[in-house]
């Protein structure tokens, strides 16, 4: 005997919200873990210890994720270790304010024959950064300098999901707050929970306007 299970619109919305919260949790944790693994390898592979940058772990992971896929997709002959070395260089370039350390990493990449790919990855990173900075600026977030915007890169892997959710009409103001608080609750970000709430709200409002 076939049994049909009907759910109300409210139940459907709650299920969608829980699914979204779970997806967001996994993305943020994965961002952090990706950055953590790369930074842990910095001392052994490049002779430079960058583990202190783990404070920015979720943001770094959100930024280098697309760049890692770019390198892996365009240079399939590279080993995972070589890709990690290149990402160490990319992280240092965008998140480290120490020319001497960056130069040491670059010289090592040259020795290992990875400099050309590193340059390509940095170029792609600059494109991503410019696009992301323009996006954050369009939300009228109050920031004092561009470097502060790089703390928001944890959101990059979530933009498409928030866009879809916003334009589906399935999200309420309370859902936005819960989503933002869930993101902030991990303690893996360098921005406050209030800032995360503001960021998500402005993203949702902008995406709804584009419908």
N, C-alpha and C positions, 0 to 999 in steps of 0.2 A: 504493500500500500504506500502510495506516494504522499509525503507530507509537505505541504507548502508552509514556509516560515515567512511571515510578513513582518517587516520592521517599520517603525514610524520614521518620519523625516528627522525627528529629533534624535532617535537612536542611530540613524544613518550618519548624522552630523557628528555625534559623539564617537562613533567608530572611526570616521575619517580623521577626527582630531587626534585620537589616540594613536592612529597609524602615523600621522604626521609627527607627533611628539617623539615616537619611537625612532622614526627615520632621522629626525634632527639630532637626537641623542647619539645615534650611531655615527652620523657624519662628524659631529664635533669631536667625539672620542677618537675616530679614525684620523682626523686632522692632527690631533695631538700625538697619536702613536706614530704616524708617518714622520713627523718632525723629530720626535724623540729618537727614532731609529737612525735617522740621518745624522743628527747631532752627536749621537753616541759614537758614530763611526769616524767623526772628524779627526780625532787625535791619532788614531791608528792609520787612517788612510792618507791624511794630509799633513800630519804633524802639528796640527793646530786644534786646541780644545775649544769647541764652540758650545759646549753643553750649557753654559750660563744663559744662552739664548732660549732655553726651554720655557722660560717665563712667557715667551711669545709663541709657544708651541702650537696652539690651535690656529693662530693667525698664519704662522709660517706654513703649516700643513695645508691650509686652505689656498695659499698662494702657489706653493710648489707642486701641488697635485696636478693641475693642468699642464705645468711645464714638464713634469716627469712624463706624463702621457705623450706630450709633444716629442720629447727626445726618444722615448721608447718606440713611438710610431714611425718616426723619420729615420732612426738609426738602429734598426733591429739587430745589427751585428754587435752592438755594445753589450757587455756583460752587466748584470745587476750592480756589481761593485763599481764599474766605470760610470754607470748612470748616477749612482750615489755620490761619487766624487764630483761630478758635474753639478749636482744639486747642492753640495756643500759650497761650491763656488758661487752658485746663484744666491743662496741664503746669505753668504757673507757680503755679496755685492749689494743686496737690497736691505739687509737688516743690521749690518755692522758698520760702525763709524770708526774704522781703524784701517787706514791706508796700508800700513806696514803688513798687517795680517792678511789683508786681501791680496796684496802683491805676492806674499809667500804662497798662498793657495794657487794663484794664477801661474806662478812659476812651476809649481808641482804639476798642474794640469798640462803645461807645455811639455814638461819632461815625459809625461805619460801619453802624449799625443792626443790629448782631449781638448786642447785649447779652442780649436775651430768650432767644435760642437758647443762648448761652453759659451762662446761668443753668440752663436745662434740662439741658445737658450736665454741668454741675457737680453738679446734683442726682442725675443718673444715676450720675455718678462716685462720689458719696458712698454710694449704694446698693451699687455694686460694691465699694468699699473696705470697707464694713461686712461684706459677705458674705465677702470675701476674708480679712479680719482674723479673723473667726470661724473660717474654715476653717483658717488657719495656727495659731490658738490650739488648735484641736481636735487638732492633730498634736503638741502639747506641745513646740513649738520654743522654745528659750530665747532670749528677746529682752528688751531693756531698755525699749523704748518702741515705740509704734505706728509711728512714722516708719520704724523699722528694717524693719518688715514690708513696706513699700513697695518694698524692694529685692528682694523675692521675686516681684513681679508679672510677672516674665519667664515664670513658670510658667503663668499664666492660660490662654494658648492651648493649652497641653499637657495640661491637666487631663483633658479628655474622652478624649484618646488614652491617657493613663496609666491612666484608669479602665477603658477597654475592654481594654487589655493585661493589667491586673491580674486582671480577672474572667474572662479567657479561660483562665487557668492555664498560659499559654505562657511565663511569665517566671521566671527563676531568680535567685538572689541575685547570681550573677556577671553576669547580664544587667543587673541594676539598677546594679551598680557601673560597668559599661561605659557605660551610658546616662548616668549622672551625670558620669562623667569626660569623656564626649564633650561634654556641656553646658558643663562647667567649662573645657574646653580652648580654647574660643574666645577667652578673655581679654576677653570683652565684659560680664562680670558683676562686681558689686561684692561678691559673697559667695565664700567659699573653696570649693575642691573638696570638702573634708570636709563642709561644711555642705550642699552640693548632694546629696552621697551620702545624708546623714541625711534630708534633705527627701524625696527620691525614695523611700527605703526606707519612711518613715513613711506616705507617700501610698499606696504599694502595699499595705502591711499594713492600712491603714484600709479601702481599697476591697475587699480580700479579705474582711474581716470583715462587710462589708455585703452579701455575696452571699447 
